[in-house]
Amino acid sequence: MCDHGSHRAAGNRRGEIVKTGCSIFIAAFIALGLSWCGLVLGPAAQLGTLGQTNILNSSEIYPIQRTGDATVGLQVYRAYGCAACHTTQVGQDGMICDVVLSGTNPPAVSALLSSLTLTNLTKEQADAVSAQISAKGGKTETHIFATGADISRGWGMRHSVAEDFLWDNPVQLGGVRVGPDLSNVGMRYDAAWEFKHLYEPKSAVNNSAMPSFKFLFEKDGTPTEDAKNLVAYLLSLRADVPLHDAPFSTLAPVAGTKK
Amino acid sequence: MSNDSKTDLPTTQGSSSEGSTVPIWIFALLLLILFFGGVYFDRNSGWFDAQVYAPYKTGEQLEAYQPVSGAAAMMLTGQKVYGSICAACHGDNGQGKPGQAPPLAGSEVVNDANFKRVASVPQLGLNGQVQVAGQSWNLQMAPMGAALSDSDFAAVLTYIRASWGNKASDVSASDVKAFRATIAGKPAVNGEEGLKAIK
């Protein structure tokens, strides 16, 4: 690694120091350089140019930038450490398909149906069933749904993807779920509920472990700007659209389907 | 590293000192294991594709699980475009609004085998007297669809031509592109005669 010749020529302790110092520098450079490549350069190359994308089967784009008050609300969310107890990331364990008949179907299909399972299928099974039905002249659609513990809790319809956090700076992923996940909290409640819950959590949710945020309200119960911005941010949390990297059907699942 | 001490030692002991170093093939084996570990890890993480998230394993699997494609996707896109642009006047179900816009459901122009007639209306706009579903309409329509992309335009045409009891053929994006090239810069369609003149 180091210049051997100079060491031989010097033949004293100076050469030793040069050699060790040089080795330490190179070793440290490689170690830090590699971790920089892996932790900074790689992710930046992959997601640094991430932009808005089209919602699946739609010309609308996602995500739309938050309104001003919601953007300020993110900083309120951050300042009060909401991410210490709430996550904004939904996990997904799997996906299921339902085959749904569309349009009118000939009697041959009705006869076939009793022998077929149409729900809780994998994509391969769904394709096979669709092929069987269309061979008899029937028309089908395959509906796809995400499954998982978080999704069955009603915290979302799909796993979280990088696009969901496009306008968040900093991203407030959170790691501990003392309270529920908030990825889709904007879909679940309205502003009145949010204010009531912030003011006195136990009045809205039984046995809530959340501390009261009464200090965000005036003495007469009027919400301060902080409270309004925070609620605007919470209501803007809606990761409810299908994307290419998180596909699902926006239609209602067939009755009896395990979701 | 051991060069210094080695030079101080008698040469006869050189070989035994060398024998105690880690053989080179261990390094080669470790590198090989590391490489295969990396490949295995990569393969089960969708090759580190930024679009592939668990539980999806590969890009192909993700493609397979896209809800609808082809004709069904086109109808959905068409429905979205219709809802955002056309529905305000022509109604959610293409029923039209008296004094504002004629119906699309059962309209002769929409159901015309030649899609260019119906396409010319949102592309160029419409003036004058037209006959729709047994009723005469004398209204104006701005070129509402002129700014749509070819694929969105094709989707909304396909949608209105196959919904609410209409049963006309699908329109593809390439059809729209060719059609737009032929009528670029023309004035608004003028009444029934103007529509009939489009071939």
Interface residues (C-beta under 8 A of the other chain):
Chain A: Q46 L47 L50 L56 N57 S58 S59 E60 Q92 D93 G94 M95 K123 E141 T142 H143 I144 H159 V161 A162 P242 H244 D245 A246 P247 F248 S249 T250
Chain B: F48 A50 Q51 V52 Y53 A54 P55 L62 A64 Y65 Q66 P67 V68 A72 A73 L76 T77 K80 V81 S149 D152
